[in-house]
Amino acid sequence: MTVPAITRSGGREKNPLKPHLKKQWVSPPDANAGFVAGMEDVLEVYHRPHDAACPVVCVDETSKQLIAETRVPIAAKPGHPARHDDEYERNGTANLFMIFAPPEGWRHVKVTDRHAAEARRLVERFEWHYTPKHGSWLDLAESELSVLSSQCLDRRIPDKQTLIEQVDAWHDSRNNNRTKADWQFTTADARVKLNRVYPAI
């Protein structure tokens, strides 16, 4: 599973074209039976009746570069944003493993040193359904990671312990608010709106 990259930066002059904003995505392939099968499988899972004993959960992971300030930043004040020196110190990377239960509005993010360690531990406990290649938009855990990135990770975080504290505060807040994902897209919608990805019979 991949994570979409959306970058942004500020400026004083407005530009209607906004060249500083970038969105990256991969379009699904035309007339591809494998993609259709994987997509419809995931859509079917999302529309199963709710079962508290067997909840639907989405998983994904990303990494965060740990960066420490080498000079004290200048705090923001009216009319001036906070300013950080270009110089910084790299402190390695940490892996973030997201588990998200969309209907319940519950998520947990575990910060680890190694890539995919948590996934290996959980592999026997789940009925796995994989998003197809070019279909990572179907993974609601990826959407949650995007929110995490914009609300919590879009700044310099110096070390793993600080990252854990920041991430815990973020998911506790969203869990307390029971922030859910209201997935509406169905297989019937896909067969109309994504007609080009279905092979001709």
N, C-alpha and C positions, 0 to 999 in steps of 0.2 A: 504494500500500500504506500502511496506517495502523499506528500503534503503539498498543497498549493502554495506558491510563493507570491505574496503580495507585498510590494515594497512601497513606502511613501516617504516623502520628505517635504518640509515646509519651505515657504518663500514669502517675500513681502509683496511681490507683484502678482496679480491674478493673471492666469493664462488660461483661456477657455479650452485649449487643447490638453492641458495638464500633462505634459510629457514626463513629469516626475512620477506619475502613477503607472504601475505596471501590473498586469494580470497575466498569469500563465495557466494554460490548461491544454489538455490534449483531447481533441474531438474523437468520439468513438468512430470506429471504422465503418464504412458502408458495407451493407449486405454481408454481415459477419455472423454466422450461426453461433460460434463460440461466445461472442460478446452477448448476443441476445439471450442465450441459455443462462449465462452467469448473471446478467441483469435481472431477468425474470425470476430467477431463484432468490436473489436478495429481496426483490420487491414482494415476493410471496411471504418471506419471513417477516417483513415489516408489517404485513397486514394480517398476521395470525391473531386470533383472539388473545387478549391478555391473560397470562397465566403466572400468578405470583410464584408458583413453585418452579417454573421454568421460564425465567425472564429472558427477553431478547437483550443482549448486550453487544456493543460494538467495541472493537479494540483497534488501536493504532499507536504509533510511536514516532517520536521525533527526537532531535538532539538540541542542546543549547550550549553555545560557546560561553564559557565562564570568563568574564573580563573584569579586572579590577582597575579602579582609577589610580593614577600615579600622582595626580594633583587634585586638590579639593575643587569640586565643581562650583561655579557661581550660581547661586540660587535664582530662581525665577522671581521677577517683580513686575508690577504693572507695565505693560508695553514691551517687556523683554523676556524671552523664554530662558529657561535654565541653559547654562553653557558648560560644555564639557571639553576638556583639552583633547586634542587629537591623539596624544600619547596615552597608551594604556598598557596593561600587563595581562597577557594570556594565562589563564589558570586551568587549561584543559577543557574538556567537554563532559557533559552529563547527559544521560539518556532519560527521556520522559515517556513512560508507558501509560496510555490513557485507556480506562475502561469506562464506558458510558452506557447507561440503561435509559434510552430515550423516553419510554412511556412513564417511568418513575421519576424522571428529572433528577437522577442521581449519577454522579460521576466520581471517579477517583483517579488521581495521577500519582504514579510512583516514580520517584527519581532514583535511578540506578547508575552504576558505573559501566555496566556492560550492556551492549545492544542485545535485545530479544531474550534476556535471561528470564523475565517474568513470563513471557509467552511460552517458553519451553516448560515451565513449571505447571502451567495451566492447561497444556495441550490435551490431557486426558479427560478434563472435566467439561469440555464443551462439544457441542455439535457444530462443526465449523462450516461456514458458508463464506466463500471468498468473493470479493468484488472482482469483476473481470478486468483485464488489462485495458487501460483508458477509461475505466469506470470507477475510479476512486471517489468520485463525487457521490457515489452511493453509500459511502461509509460515513455515518453520522459522527463517529469518533473523530474523523478528520475535520469535520466542521467545528467540533468542540476544541480541537487543537488550534484551529485558526483563531477562535475567540480567545483562547488562552494566550496565543502569541500576541494578539493586538492589545489585550487588557493587562497582561502581566509580564510578558517576556520581551517587550519592545524597549528594553533599557539594559544598561550594563549591570550584570549580577556577578559579584566577585568570586563566590565559592558555592560549593554544593549545599552547605547548611543553609545559607541565605536563600538559595533557590528552593530548597524544601519548604522553608517557612513561607516564602512568597506564594508558591504553588498551593500549599495547604490552605492558606488564607483565601485564595481564589476559589478553590473547589468547595470549601466550606460555605462561602457566601452564596455560590450558585446552588448548592444543595439545600441550604436553608430557605432559599427563595423558590425551591423546586422548579428551577428553570428547565422546561421540557423542550423536546423537539417535536413539532407537530408535522409529521411527514404525511403529505397528501398525495404524492405522485404514485400512481398505480400502474399495473400492467396494461390496463385499458388505455391509460394516458400515453404510455410508452408506444403502444402500437399505432397511435395517431401522430403524436408529436415527434417520435423518433422513427418514423416509418422507413427512412432511408437505411437504417442499420439492419432491417429485416431482409433476409434473402428472398428473392422472388421465387415463387413456387410454380 
